[in-house]
Amino acid sequence: MTISFEDQVAIVTGAGGGLGKCHALELAKRGAKVVVNDLGGNMDGTGGSSEAAQSVVNEIKAAGGEAIANGGSVSDRTGAKSMVTDAMDAWGRVDILINNAGILRDKSFSKMSLDDFETVVNVHLLGAAYCSHAVWPIMREQNYGRILMTTSPTGLYGNFGQTNYGAAKLGQVGLMNSLKLEGAKNNIFTNTIAPIAATRMTEGIMPGEVLEKLGPELVTPAAIYLVSEDAPNGVVLQAQGGSFSLACIVENDGVEIGIEATPEDIRSRYEDIVQMSNLRTRSSMSGF
């Protein structure tokens, strides 16, 4: 059965181009009414223009869909609330939030200013928190909601020169891990997409011949599934070039050394402690 979003309202942040635009267009194609949010700034977060968001809205309307543009900054609480207010004023509900907005300020940690570290964290992590917090009471009242975080291989595995970006991106996974528990009783599911795609944020990171095979539209099918009624809850899906996989945190059985354990005991048993057999996942803190 075709996944449909008829009578649903979606907010997509950073939807003026790249991944966010692809997500917004596909949601609208499948019947959703869409708030297209984009500050319209440069890749480092400076500047701002409403043109990018309005262009996507025009494209949706030309195809027979419904959409409105919003130029609020996700890193500002007022900006985050404004897109929710716009959705409620126009359509009276919010069913889907895709936290996609992001910026880059890449430098090695020794050369990075703390202002650049903080700004990136504010957009990616606090922006996701601000927007999620703004839609949360609405989704609880509706007893329905789907929230999608956007992490990155940099957050999951690391990348030289992206300490700020990596910390913020993995922070979104931590945010998801608790929201999935708190929202479950109200049918609010929170998931995360980990994309690798050719966008302006990856132009200088990967070779052109690689980017040619990584269109952002190839990530969107996973994102759309993760905000559908049939979505799982608390999953990180990696998506790139038509390939999809699960990313998760695992732990092993470990070694029981005892309450008298010394640092020397840890050193002598380290290889046993970190062996990778009998791996398992954990759904929450319960069980410790």
C-alpha positions as CSV (number, residue, x, y, z in Angstrom):
1,M,0.0,0.0,0.0
2,T,1.3,3.4,-0.9
3,I,2.5,5.6,1.9
4,S,0.2,8.6,2.0
5,F,0.3,11.8,4.1
6,E,-3.2,13.1,3.2
7,D,-4.6,15.4,5.8
8,Q,-1.2,15.6,7.6
9,V,1.0,18.7,8.2
10,A,4.7,18.6,8.0
11,I,7.5,21.0,8.9
12,V,10.9,20.5,7.2
13,T,13.7,22.7,8.4
14,G,16.5,23.7,6.1
15,A,14.2,22.8,3.1
16,G,15.3,25.5,0.7
17,G,17.7,23.1,-1.0
18,G,19.5,19.7,-0.8
19,L,18.1,17.0,1.4
20,G,15.4,19.2,3.0
21,K,14.0,20.3,-0.4
22,C,13.8,16.7,-1.6
23,H,12.0,15.7,1.7
24,A,9.6,18.6,1.4
25,L,8.7,17.9,-2.3
26,E,8.1,14.2,-1.7
27,L,5.9,14.8,1.4
28,A,3.8,17.3,-0.7
29,K,3.7,14.9,-3.6
30,R,2.2,12.3,-1.1
31,G,-0.4,14.7,0.1
32,A,1.1,16.5,3.1
33,K,0.7,20.2,3.7
34,V,4.3,21.5,4.2
35,V,5.9,24.3,6.1
36,V,9.1,24.9,4.1
37,N,11.6,26.4,6.6
38,D,14.8,27.9,5.5
39,L,16.8,30.9,6.8
40,G,18.3,31.3,3.4
41,G,21.8,31.9,4.7
42,N,25.3,30.8,3.6
43,M,26.7,27.4,4.4
44,D,28.4,28.9,7.5
45,G,25.0,30.2,8.7
46,T,25.6,33.9,7.9
47,G,23.2,36.0,5.9
48,G,19.6,35.2,5.2
49,S,17.0,35.3,2.4
50,S,13.4,34.1,2.0
51,E,14.0,33.2,-1.7
52,A,15.1,29.6,-1.3
53,A,12.1,28.6,0.9
54,Q,9.6,30.5,-1.3
55,S,11.1,28.8,-4.5
56,V,10.3,25.4,-3.0
57,V,6.8,26.5,-2.0
58,N,6.2,27.7,-5.6
59,E,7.4,24.3,-6.9
60,I,5.0,22.5,-4.6
61,K,2.1,24.7,-5.5
62,A,2.8,24.4,-9.2
63,A,2.4,20.6,-8.7
64,G,-0.9,21.1,-7.0
65,G,0.2,20.8,-3.4
66,E,-0.1,23.1,-0.4
67,A,2.9,24.8,1.3
68,I,4.0,27.9,3.0
69,A,7.4,29.4,3.5
70,N,9.0,30.2,6.9
71,G,12.3,32.0,7.3
72,G,12.9,31.5,11.0
73,S,16.2,30.4,12.4
74,V,16.1,27.0,14.2
75,S,18.8,28.2,16.5
76,D,16.5,30.9,17.9
77,R,13.7,29.8,20.1
78,T,11.4,32.5,18.6
79,G,12.3,31.3,15.1
80,A,11.6,27.7,16.0
81,K,8.2,28.6,17.5
82,S,7.3,30.7,14.4
83,M,7.3,27.8,12.0
84,V,5.0,25.9,14.4
85,T,2.7,28.9,14.8
86,D,2.6,29.3,11.0
87,A,1.6,25.6,10.6
88,M,-1.1,25.9,13.3
89,D,-2.5,29.1,11.9
90,A,-2.7,27.7,8.4
91,W,-3.8,24.1,9.1
92,G,-4.4,23.6,12.8
93,R,-2.1,20.7,13.4
94,V,1.5,19.4,13.1
95,D,2.0,15.7,12.4
96,I,5.6,15.6,11.2
97,L,8.8,17.5,12.0
98,I,12.0,16.8,10.1
99,N,15.0,18.4,11.7
100,N,17.2,18.9,8.7
101,A,18.7,22.4,9.0
102,G,22.4,22.7,9.4
103,I,25.6,24.6,8.8
104,L,29.3,23.9,8.6
105,R,32.3,25.8,10.1
106,D,35.0,23.3,9.6
107,K,38.5,23.6,11.1
108,S,40.8,21.4,13.1
109,F,40.0,21.7,16.8
110,S,43.3,23.5,17.6
111,K,42.4,26.3,15.1
112,M,38.6,26.4,15.8
113,S,37.2,29.3,17.7
114,L,34.7,28.4,20.5
115,D,32.3,30.8,18.8
116,D,32.4,28.5,15.7
117,F,32.0,25.5,17.9
118,E,29.0,26.9,19.7
119,T,27.3,28.3,16.6
120,V,27.3,24.8,14.9
121,V,26.0,23.1,18.1
122,N,23.3,25.8,18.4
123,V,22.0,25.1,14.9
124,H,22.2,21.3,14.8
125,L,21.5,20.2,18.3
126,L,19.7,23.1,20.1
127,G,17.8,23.8,16.8
128,A,16.5,20.2,16.8
129,A,15.6,20.5,20.5
130,Y,13.9,23.9,20.1
131,C,11.8,22.7,17.1
132,S,11.0,19.4,18.8
133,H,10.0,21.1,22.0
134,A,7.7,23.5,20.1
135,V,5.8,20.7,18.4
136,W,5.8,18.3,21.4
137,P,2.6,19.6,23.2
138,I,0.7,19.7,19.9
139,M,1.6,16.1,19.1
140,R,0.8,14.9,22.6
141,E,-2.6,16.6,22.4
142,Q,-3.2,14.9,19.0
143,N,-1.9,11.6,20.3
144,Y,0.2,11.4,17.1
145,G,3.5,12.7,15.8
146,R,6.6,11.7,13.9
147,I,9.9,13.5,14.5
148,L,13.1,12.9,12.4
149,M,16.5,13.9,13.5
150,T,19.4,14.1,11.0
151,T,22.8,12.8,12.1
152,S,25.9,12.1,10.1
153,P,28.7,9.6,9.7
154,T,30.8,12.4,11.2
155,G,28.7,12.2,14.4
156,L,28.6,8.4,14.4
157,Y,32.3,7.7,13.5
158,G,34.2,11.0,13.4
159,N,35.8,13.2,10.7
160,F,38.9,15.4,10.8
161,G,38.1,19.0,11.1
162,Q,34.5,18.6,12.2
163,T,34.5,18.3,16.0
164,N,31.7,20.9,16.3
165,Y,29.6,19.2,13.7
166,G,30.2,15.7,14.9
167,A,29.4,16.6,18.5
168,A,26.2,18.2,17.5
169,K,25.2,15.4,15.2
170,L,25.7,12.7,17.7
171,G,23.8,14.8,20.2
172,Q,20.7,14.5,18.0
173,V,21.0,10.7,18.4
174,G,21.1,11.1,22.2
175,L,18.0,13.4,22.0
176,M,16.2,10.8,19.9
177,N,17.1,8.0,22.4
178,S,15.1,9.8,25.2
179,L,12.3,11.2,23.1
180,K,11.5,7.8,21.7
181,L,10.8,6.7,25.3
182,E,8.9,9.8,26.4
183,G,6.7,10.0,23.3
184,A,5.8,6.4,22.9
185,K,2.7,6.5,25.1
186,N,1.3,9.3,22.9
187,N,2.1,7.7,19.6
188,I,5.0,10.1,19.0
189,F,7.8,8.2,17.3
190,T,11.3,9.8,16.9
191,N,13.9,8.4,14.5
192,T,17.1,9.5,12.9
193,I,18.4,9.5,9.3
194,A,22.2,9.4,8.7
195,P,22.6,10.5,5.1
196,I,25.6,10.8,2.8
197,A,24.5,12.9,-0.1
198,A,25.7,15.5,-2.7
199,T,24.7,18.8,-1.2
200,R,26.5,22.1,-0.8
201,M,27.6,20.9,2.6
202,T,29.5,18.0,1.1
203,E,30.9,19.7,-2.0
204,G,34.3,20.3,-0.5
205,I,34.5,17.1,1.5
206,M,34.1,14.3,-1.2
207,P,35.4,14.0,-4.7
208,G,33.1,15.0,-7.6
209,E,32.9,11.6,-9.1
210,V,31.7,10.2,-5.7
211,L,29.1,13.0,-5.3
212,E,27.7,12.2,-8.7
213,K,26.4,8.9,-7.4
214,L,25.0,10.4,-4.1
215,G,22.0,12.5,-5.1
216,P,20.0,13.8,-2.1
217,E,16.8,12.3,-3.7
218,L,18.3,8.9,-3.0
219,V,18.1,9.5,0.8
220,T,14.5,10.8,0.8
221,P,12.8,7.3,0.6
222,A,14.3,6.4,4.0
223,A,13.3,9.8,5.5
224,I,9.8,9.5,4.2
225,Y,9.4,6.0,5.7
226,L,10.7,7.1,9.0
227,V,8.0,9.8,9.4
228,S,5.1,7.6,8.1
229,E,2.4,6.0,10.3
230,D,4.3,2.7,9.9
231,A,7.6,4.0,11.1
232,P,9.6,2.3,13.8
233,N,10.6,4.2,16.9
234,G,14.2,5.0,17.9
235,V,16.1,3.8,14.8
236,V,19.1,5.3,13.1
237,L,19.0,4.5,9.4
238,Q,22.0,5.2,7.1
239,A,21.2,6.1,3.6
240,Q,23.5,6.8,0.6
241,G,23.2,6.3,-3.1
242,G,20.3,3.8,-2.9
243,S,22.0,1.8,-0.1
244,F,20.3,1.6,3.4
245,S,21.6,0.2,6.7
246,L,21.1,0.3,10.4
247,A,23.5,2.1,12.7
248,C,23.3,1.3,16.4
249,I,25.3,1.4,19.7
250,V,26.2,-2.1,20.9
251,E,27.9,-3.5,24.0
252,N,29.6,-6.8,24.7
253,D,29.2,-9.2,27.7
254,G,32.2,-7.6,29.4
255,V,34.4,-9.1,32.1
256,E,33.5,-9.5,35.8
257,I,36.7,-8.5,37.7
258,G,35.1,-7.6,41.1
259,I,34.8,-4.6,43.3
260,E,38.5,-4.8,44.2
261,A,39.5,-4.1,40.6
262,T,42.6,-2.0,40.2
263,P,43.8,0.0,37.1
264,E,46.4,-2.7,36.7
265,D,43.6,-5.3,36.5
266,I,41.9,-3.3,33.8
267,R,45.2,-3.1,31.9
268,S,45.9,-6.9,32.2
269,R,42.3,-7.8,31.1
270,Y,41.8,-5.0,28.6
271,E,41.8,-7.3,25.5
272,D,39.2,-9.6,27.2
273,I,37.1,-6.6,28.2
274,V,36.9,-5.1,24.6
275,Q,36.5,-8.4,22.6
276,M,33.6,-8.1,20.2
277,S,31.8,-11.4,20.6
278,N,28.3,-11.7,22.1
279,L,27.3,-8.1,21.1
280,R,23.9,-6.8,22.0
281,T,21.9,-3.6,21.9
282,R,20.1,-1.8,24.7
283,S,16.8,0.1,24.3
284,S,17.2,2.3,27.3
285,M,19.0,2.8,30.6
286,S,16.8,0.2,32.3
287,G,18.6,-2.9,33.3
288,F,21.7,-1.4,34.7
